[in-house]
Structures are given as C-alpha cells and as structure tokens.
Amino acid sequence: MAYYLRDFPGYPELAGVTPDDFDLNRVQLKEPGPIPEREARWAWEWMSSWGVLEGSFDVGAQINRRVEREATRMLR
C-alpha cells in the first residue's frame, strides 16, 4: 500500500489515506497454476457485463494452456 500511495502523490481522492485504511487481511495469495475454467468464465462474464469484452466465452480461445504451462513453470 505504501508503494501505491508513493506512486500516486497529489491525487485529491487519496489525500489523507494511509495504509491503516486498508484491510490487508483480504489479500489472498495462492500458488500459480492452471486457470480453472469456471474462474475464467466468471471473469469473462463479469468483464463482458461491464462492456469491457464482447462475445461469448470460448475456453479454447480465451485460455492458451501451452502459454499457461510455460508461465507457471517459469514462476516455480
């Protein structure tokens, strides 16, 4: 949080905000791994509902398992 506040100085909407204003217990970390289809579908539908993405979810087009495997291997 300190980095965020440092990198965005002078923004009136951040005036008076401190790291104590955030519940850092809500931050969740997990080991990198394959993206479950249901999570990818949920994210797609949520972004689509806001007009960020168009069209229907297609697991073969939206999740490139080869790239996913390579990225996961690099992070370990």
C-alpha positions, 0 to 999 in steps of 0.5 A, a space after each residue: 500500500 505504501 508503494 501505491 500511495 508513493 506512486 500516486 502523490 497529489 491525487 485529491 481522492 487519496 489525500 489523507 489515506 494511509 495504509 491503516 485504511 486498508 484491510 490487508 487481511 483480504 489479500 489472498 495469495 495462492 500458488 500459480 497454476 492452471 486457470 480453472 475454467 469456471 474462474 475464467 468464465 466468471 471473469 469473462 462474464 463479469 468483464 463482458 457485463 461491464 462492456 469491457 469484452 464482447 462475445 461469448 466465452 470460448 475456453 479454447 480461445 480465451 485460455 492458451 494452456 501451452 502459454 499457461 504451462 510455460 508461465 507457471 513453470 517459469 514462476 516455480 
